């Protein structure tokens, strides 16, 4: 009887823990991203495509492939003034004037200075929108958006 109660208590505890959000990033609110302290600096552009993913170091990173076709995740120094926040469990990238530019899970193309981290220079283009609302439509635009 004691063994059955003990096993039941453990099962309930495990189930309760499994249903809880995993850490502070799982709740809605601001998400820390790295931003470039410089703006308007010319750069050599490389089109880099991939999927925006949550990243413990960069906040929002780009998962894609390198020049050799190897899968990897790139850190991104987003333009100065950009922010990110979690809404309904998904990280959204917000431009300088408050427009939502892209969401975690979106397939995007960045015109960026190559290397790691990537430094977007002119635009972010959403190629495949994974937003929950089909009415949202594709988002792209200059870095001042």
Secondary structure, 3 states (H helix, E strand, C coil): CHHHHHHHHHHHHHHHHHCCCCCHHHCCEEECCCECCCCCCCCCEEEEEEEEEEECCCEEEEEEECCCCCEEEECECECCCCEEEEECCEEEEECCCCCEEEECCCEEEEEEECCCCEEEEEEEEEEECCCCCCCCCCCEEECCC
